[in-house]
Amino acid sequence: MHLLLEEQLIGKFKDLPQPYYVTEYGAAYLGDALELSKLLPDKSVSLVMTSPPFALNRKKAYGNVDSSKYVDWFTPFAKEFWRVLKDDGSLVIHIGGAWEKGQPTRSLYHFELLLRLCRNNDSNLKFHLAQDFYWFNLAKLPSPAEWVTVRRIRVKDAVDPVWWLSKSPFPKADNRKILNQYSKAMQELLKRGYNAGPRPSGHNISSKFQKDLGGAIPPNFLAYANTESNSRYLRACREYSVQPHPARYPIELPKFFIKFLTEEGDLVLDPFGGSNATGEAAEETKRNWICFETNENYLKGSRFRFETVLDKR
């Protein structure tokens, strides 16, 4: 186990129960996220990166709350996230939208949640919306089928909101850690140069645009295909007859925010761990991590994401 993590578990996190398993940088726990979160010290986490159960009309095996009750259900968790986050920490919530039952109109539950978290009168639960992101799943199947493929009156729903919330207006963040590779056109432009000055759009392009900064600043629109089919995680689940988690986000999504909003040695928490893609992303980027998950089968399968695992159960 990584020395820093070992010191944290034995020292600062001594109130937590025995972990289900540990890796070089992290530890996974079996239990209720709300109760386990209460055992974490104040201001001990740099990033809460999570994808809670969505408010879907069709009930899923992993459990999900009705949209009319979702905000009240999530609020106690949010209060604990606020408490455990450092002053420069962030809460990133991947939360898919939902449709109203029986009609082709959208639920507003995820916007209502955002307003509750950012316009709360409780000083211990009043996040800032640092930025809104959107994950475009390039491989998303057409849904909802009734309105998209049967009646053909809507287009497929393939974009999920990702709310980046912070305790202060200036959370830890550095976009130089997440630069995209320059396009071929930009690489050519840097070589041959261009004319600085005003453009018809009204923008004034300075000579500073010609400076090679190592890559392009990414947008808040994240396009990742969720096409995992033969990963180490899925291969091992098949080999050992373990049911994989049915709603996994691609590891690129948590890795983007972990690199953007934390540094090596910081602690990342995923309270709704699922298959623990967040833990794998943190492990690969040398961040310490903690995962909570209520379903033991999902937690068993999540071990397969890591090369080195010390089983506790």
C-alpha positions in Angstrom: 0.0 0.0 0.0 1.1 3.5 -0.8 2.7 5.0 2.4 0.7 8.2 2.3 -2.6 6.3 2.0 -1.6 3.9 4.8 -1.0 6.8 7.1 -4.3 8.3 6.2 -6.3 5.2 6.8 -4.6 4.5 10.1 -4.6 8.1 11.2 -7.1 10.5 9.8 -9.6 7.8 8.6 -9.4 5.5 11.6 -13.2 5.8 12.2 -13.9 4.0 8.9 -14.5 0.2 9.1 -12.1 -2.3 7.6 -11.9 -1.7 3.8 -13.3 -4.4 1.5 -10.0 -4.2 -0.4 -7.1 -1.9 -0.8 -4.7 -1.1 -3.7 -1.5 0.9 -3.9 -3.4 4.2 -3.8 -6.9 3.5 -2.6 -9.4 1.7 -0.5 -13.0 0.4 -1.3 -15.6 0.1 1.4 -18.8 -1.9 1.5 -21.7 0.1 3.1 -24.1 3.0 2.9 -22.5 6.1 1.4 -24.3 8.5 3.8 -23.3 6.6 6.9 -19.7 6.1 5.7 -19.3 9.7 4.7 -20.2 10.8 8.2 -17.1 8.9 9.4 -14.7 11.0 7.3 -13.0 14.0 8.9 -13.9 17.6 8.0 -12.0 19.1 5.0 -10.1 15.8 4.2 -11.1 15.4 0.5 -10.0 17.3 -2.5 -12.5 16.0 -5.0 -15.8 14.2 -4.8 -16.2 12.6 -8.2 -19.3 10.6 -8.6 -22.2 9.4 -10.7 -25.2 8.8 -8.4 -28.2 6.7 -9.4 -30.3 8.7 -11.9 -34.0 9.5 -11.4 -35.2 7.1 -14.2 -38.7 6.0 -14.8 -37.6 2.4 -15.1 -36.2 1.0 -11.9 -32.6 -0.4 -12.2 -30.9 -3.2 -10.4 -28.6 -0.7 -8.6 -31.5 1.3 -7.3 -32.7 4.7 -8.3 -35.0 7.3 -6.8 -38.1 8.8 -8.4 -37.5 12.3 -9.8 -40.1 13.9 -7.5 -38.1 12.7 -4.5 -34.6 13.0 -5.9 -33.6 16.4 -4.6 -34.7 15.6 -1.0 -32.9 12.2 -1.3 -29.6 13.7 -2.4 -29.5 16.7 -0.1 -28.2 14.8 3.0 -25.4 13.4 0.9 -24.5 16.8 -0.4 -24.2 18.2 3.2 -21.7 15.5 4.0 -19.8 16.2 0.7 -19.6 19.9 1.7 -18.3 19.0 5.1 -15.6 16.7 4.0 -14.3 18.8 1.1 -11.4 21.1 1.5 -12.0 24.8 1.0 -10.5 24.6 -2.5 -12.1 21.3 -3.2 -14.7 20.3 -5.8 -17.8 18.2 -6.2 -18.3 16.8 -9.7 -21.7 15.1 -10.4 -22.3 13.2 -13.5 -26.1 13.1 -13.6 -28.1 12.0 -16.6 -31.4 13.6 -17.5 -34.8 11.8 -17.4 -38.1 11.9 -19.3 -41.5 12.5 -17.8 -43.4 9.3 -17.4 -45.7 8.5 -20.4 -44.9 11.6 -22.4 -42.1 13.0 -24.6 -41.0 15.8 -22.4 -38.0 16.2 -20.1 -37.8 16.1 -16.4 -36.2 19.1 -14.7 -35.0 17.1 -11.6 -31.3 17.6 -12.4 -31.7 21.3 -12.8 -33.7 21.4 -9.6 -30.9 19.6 -7.8 -28.4 22.1 -9.2 -30.5 25.0 -7.9 -30.9 23.4 -4.5 -27.1 22.9 -4.1 -26.3 26.4 -5.3 -29.1 28.6 -3.9 -29.6 27.0 -0.6 -30.1 29.2 2.5 -28.0 26.8 4.5 -24.4 28.2 4.8 -23.2 24.6 5.2 -24.6 23.7 1.8 -24.2 26.4 -0.7 -22.0 25.4 -3.6 -20.8 27.5 -6.5 -21.4 26.3 -10.0 -17.8 26.5 -11.2 -18.8 25.3 -14.7 -21.3 23.0 -16.4 -19.9 20.2 -18.6 -21.6 17.8 -20.9 -20.6 14.3 -21.8 -21.5 13.2 -25.3 -21.6 9.4 -25.4 -20.7 8.7 -29.0 -22.0 5.2 -28.9 -25.3 5.8 -27.1 -28.1 3.7 -28.5 -31.3 5.5 -29.6 -33.4 6.2 -26.5 -36.1 6.5 -25.3 -37.3 4.0 -27.8 -41.0 5.0 -27.7 -40.3 8.5 -28.8 -37.1 8.0 -30.9 -37.4 4.8 -32.8 -41.1 4.0 -32.7 -43.0 7.2 -33.0 -40.0 9.1 -34.4 -40.9 12.4 -32.7 -37.6 12.9 -30.8 -33.9 12.4 -31.4 -31.8 10.1 -29.3 -30.7 11.4 -25.9 -26.9 11.1 -25.9 -25.7 14.0 -23.7 -25.4 13.9 -19.9 -24.8 17.0 -17.8 -21.8 17.0 -15.5 -22.0 19.7 -12.8 -18.7 21.0 -11.5 -19.5 22.5 -8.1 -17.1 24.1 -5.6 -17.0 25.4 -2.0 -15.3 28.6 -3.1 -15.4 30.7 -6.3 -11.7 29.7 -6.8 -11.3 26.0 -6.3 -8.0 24.2 -7.2 -7.9 23.8 -11.0 -5.3 23.9 -13.7 -6.3 23.4 -17.4 -2.7 23.0 -18.4 -3.0 19.4 -17.1 -5.7 18.5 -19.5 -4.6 20.1 -22.8 -5.7 18.4 -26.0 -3.2 17.7 -28.8 -3.2 20.5 -31.4 -5.0 19.8 -34.6 -3.0 19.4 -37.8 -4.3 22.8 -38.9 -3.1 24.4 -35.7 0.3 22.8 -35.9 0.7 24.2 -39.4 -0.5 27.6 -38.3 2.1 27.6 -35.5 4.8 26.8 -38.1 3.9 29.3 -40.8 2.4 32.0 -38.6 -0.6 34.2 -39.2 -1.7 37.8 -39.4 -2.7 39.2 -36.0 -5.4 41.9 -35.8 -9.1 42.3 -35.7 -11.4 39.8 -37.4 -14.9 40.3 -38.9 -16.4 38.6 -35.8 -15.1 41.5 -33.7 -12.3 39.5 -32.0 -8.9 41.0 -31.9 -6.3 38.2 -32.4 -3.0 39.1 -30.8 0.4 37.7 -31.7 0.2 35.7 -28.5 -2.0 33.2 -30.3 1.0 32.0 -32.2 2.8 30.8 -29.1 3.0 27.0 -28.7 1.6 26.3 -25.3 1.8 22.5 -25.6 -1.8 21.9 -26.6 -5.3 23.2 -27.0 -7.5 24.1 -24.0 -10.4 21.6 -24.1 -14.1 22.7 -24.2 -16.7 21.8 -21.7 -18.2 19.3 -24.2 -16.5 16.0 -23.5 -16.9 13.4 -26.3 -16.1 9.9 -25.1 -17.5 6.7 -26.5 -18.7 4.3 -23.8 -17.8 1.2 -25.8 -15.9 -0.9 -23.3 -16.3 -4.5 -24.3 -13.1 -6.4 -23.6 -11.4 -4.5 -20.8 -9.6 -6.2 -17.9 -12.6 -5.5 -15.8 -15.2 -7.1 -18.1 -13.0 -10.1 -19.0 -12.4 -10.9 -15.3 -16.2 -10.5 -14.5 -17.0 -13.0 -17.2 -14.2 -15.4 -16.1 -15.3 -15.4 -12.4 -19.1 -15.1 -13.2 -19.4 -11.8 -11.4 -22.2 -9.5 -12.6 -20.6 -6.2 -13.9 -22.2 -2.9 -13.0 -24.8 -2.1 -15.8 -24.2 1.7 -15.7 -20.5 2.5 -16.1 -19.1 5.7 -17.3 -15.8 5.5 -19.3 -12.6 6.0 -17.3 -11.8 9.0 -19.4 -14.5 11.0 -17.8 -13.3 10.8 -14.1 -9.7 11.0 -15.3 -10.4 14.3 -17.0 -11.6 15.9 -13.8 -9.1 14.2 -11.5 -6.2 15.6 -13.6 -7.9 19.0 -13.9 -8.9 19.5 -10.3 -6.3 17.6 -8.1 -2.6 17.0 -7.7 -0.7 13.8 -6.9 -1.3 12.8 -3.3 -4.7 14.5 -3.1 -7.7 12.4 -2.0 -10.6 11.6 -4.4 -13.9 10.2 -3.0 -16.6 8.4 -5.0 -19.5 7.7 -2.6 -21.5 5.9 -5.3 -18.7 3.7 -6.5 -20.4 1.2 -8.7 -17.7 -0.5 -10.8 -15.2 2.0 -9.3 -14.1 3.6 -12.6 -13.2 6.7 -10.5 -10.8 4.6 -8.4 -9.1 3.2 -11.5 -8.7 6.7 -12.9 -7.3 8.0 -9.6 -4.9 5.0 -9.4 -3.6 5.6 -12.8 -3.0 9.3 -12.0 -1.4 8.6 -8.6 -4.1 10.1 -6.6 -5.3 8.6 -3.3 -8.9 7.4 -3.5 -11.8 6.1 -1.4 -14.9 4.3 -2.8 -18.2 3.5 -1.1 -20.6 0.9 -2.6 -23.6 -0.8 -1.1 -23.8 -3.7 -3.5 -21.2 -6.4 -2.6 -21.3 -8.0 -6.1 -20.4 -4.7 -7.8 -17.6 -4.2 -5.3 -16.3 -7.7 -6.0 -16.2 -7.0 -9.7 -14.5 -3.6 -9.2 -11.4 -5.4 -7.8 -10.6 -6.5 -11.3 -9.8 -2.9 -12.4 -6.6 -3.0 -10.4 -3.4 -5.0 -10.9 -2.5 -5.0 -7.2 -5.3 -5.7 -4.7 -5.1 -6.7 -1.1 -8.4 -8.5 -0.4 -9.9 -8.0 3.1 -13.0 -10.2 2.5 
